[in-house]
Amino acid sequence: MNAGLIASRYASALLLFASETHEERRVYDDAAALKRAVLEKDDVPGCIKKLSEPMQRFLALVIRNKRVEYLPAILHDYRVLYRKEKGITRAWLTTATENPELAEKLAELMKLQGLTEVDFKTEVNPDLIGGFIVQVEDKRLDASTASQLKQIRKELESRIRKNRNHG
């Protein structure tokens, strides 16, 4: 059977199970934590102990059915299905330094623009020097210092070329 189909079916079943137990959000958070632990091979047993009861039961089913190799894809697909069902928009925020308040402020601004809920994935990249880059679906805003400096450099180089050609 196709790996994508297997992951999709298990993710759909997990969403249904989580809905029936009224634990969709908790399972959503569990799925992120478990996927991260599995992919990074970082204290998976410790992570499993912290999972909600519905997620632990689901994980037991996956193990019993010998589908562990599909677990990262199942967890990813569950989170995608959950966001789609709940109308949650996925966004990426890259900052030069840790700045959790910025994600909260941007989420509030996006709610004012009509988005119901925004789920930010944040990343720190010191190469930005300052500022941030935010991407929501196919829209991107680069307000980083590095980008602004690059633009200034291009403008200066362009002016220098013009002056050489005219002088």
C-alpha positions in Angstrom: 0.0 0.0 0.0 1.2 3.6 -0.7 2.9 5.2 2.2 1.1 8.5 1.7 -2.3 6.7 1.7 -1.4 4.8 4.9 -0.4 8.0 6.7 -3.5 9.8 5.4 -5.8 7.0 6.6 -4.2 6.8 10.0 -4.2 10.6 10.4 -7.9 10.7 9.5 -8.6 8.0 12.0 -6.7 9.9 14.7 -8.6 13.1 14.0 -11.9 11.2 14.3 -10.8 9.5 17.5 -9.5 12.8 19.0 -12.8 14.5 18.1 -14.8 11.8 19.8 -12.7 12.2 23.0 -12.8 16.1 22.7 -9.0 16.1 22.8 -8.2 17.4 19.3 -6.1 20.3 20.4 -4.2 18.2 22.9 -3.5 15.5 20.3 -2.5 18.3 17.9 0.1 19.5 20.4 1.1 15.9 21.2 1.6 15.2 17.5 4.1 18.1 17.2 6.0 17.0 20.3 6.1 13.4 19.3 7.1 14.1 15.7 9.9 16.3 16.9 11.2 13.7 19.3 11.0 10.9 16.7 12.8 12.9 14.0 15.4 14.3 16.3 15.8 10.9 18.2 15.5 13.0 21.4 14.1 11.1 24.4 11.2 9.4 22.7 10.3 7.4 25.8 10.2 10.6 27.9 8.0 12.2 25.3 5.6 9.3 25.2 5.1 9.4 28.9 3.9 13.0 28.6 1.3 12.3 25.8 -2.4 12.4 26.4 -4.3 9.2 26.9 -5.9 9.3 23.4 -2.4 9.8 21.8 -0.9 7.0 23.8 -3.8 4.7 22.8 -3.3 5.7 19.1 0.4 5.1 19.4 -0.2 1.6 20.8 -2.4 0.9 17.7 0.3 2.1 15.3 2.9 -0.2 17.1 0.5 -3.1 17.1 -0.2 -2.7 13.4 3.5 -2.4 12.6 3.2 1.1 11.1 5.8 2.8 13.2 7.8 3.7 10.1 4.9 5.9 9.0 4.6 7.7 12.3 6.2 11.0 11.3 4.0 11.2 8.2 0.9 10.3 10.1 1.6 13.0 12.7 2.3 15.5 10.0 -0.9 14.6 8.2 -2.9 14.8 11.4 -1.7 18.4 12.0 -2.5 19.4 8.5 -6.0 17.9 8.8 -6.6 19.5 12.2 -5.5 23.0 10.9 -7.8 22.6 7.9 -10.8 21.6 10.0 -10.3 24.4 12.5 -9.4 27.1 10.0 -5.9 27.6 11.4 -3.4 29.4 9.2 0.2 28.2 9.3 2.8 30.9 9.3 6.6 31.0 9.6 8.5 33.7 11.5 12.2 34.0 11.4 13.9 36.5 13.7 17.5 37.5 14.4 17.1 36.8 18.1 14.5 35.0 20.3 11.3 37.1 20.2 8.1 35.2 21.3 6.3 38.5 21.8 6.6 39.3 18.1 4.8 36.1 17.1 1.9 37.0 19.5 1.7 40.6 18.1 1.7 39.4 14.5 -0.9 36.8 15.3 -3.2 39.5 16.8 -2.7 41.7 13.7 -3.5 38.7 11.4 -6.7 38.1 13.4 -7.7 41.7 12.7 -7.2 40.9 9.0 -9.8 38.1 9.3 -7.7 35.0 10.1 -9.3 33.0 12.9 -6.1 31.5 14.4 -2.5 31.6 13.3 0.0 28.8 14.2 3.5 30.2 14.0 6.6 28.1 13.5 9.4 30.3 14.7 13.1 30.1 13.9 16.1 32.2 14.9 18.6 33.2 12.2 21.4 35.6 13.5 22.3 36.3 9.8 19.3 38.5 9.6 21.1 41.0 12.0 17.8 42.5 13.1 14.2 42.6 12.1 12.2 39.6 10.9 10.8 37.6 8.0 7.2 36.4 8.1 5.6 34.1 5.6 1.9 33.3 5.6 1.0 30.8 3.0 2.4 32.3 -0.3 2.9 35.8 1.1 6.2 36.9 2.4 7.3 40.0 4.2 11.1 40.5 4.6 11.7 43.2 7.2 15.2 42.1 8.1 18.2 44.3 8.5 20.2 42.1 6.3 17.7 42.4 3.5 17.6 46.2 3.9 21.4 46.4 3.8 21.5 44.3 0.7 19.0 46.6 -1.0 21.0 49.7 0.0 24.2 48.0 -1.4 22.4 47.3 -4.8 21.3 50.9 -5.0 24.8 52.2 -4.3 26.3 49.9 -6.8 23.8 51.0 -9.4 24.5 54.7 -8.8 28.3 54.0 -9.0 27.8 52.3 -12.3 25.7 55.2 -13.6 28.3 57.7 -12.5 31.1 55.8 -14.2 29.1 55.6 -17.4 28.3 59.3 -17.4 31.5 60.6 -16.1 
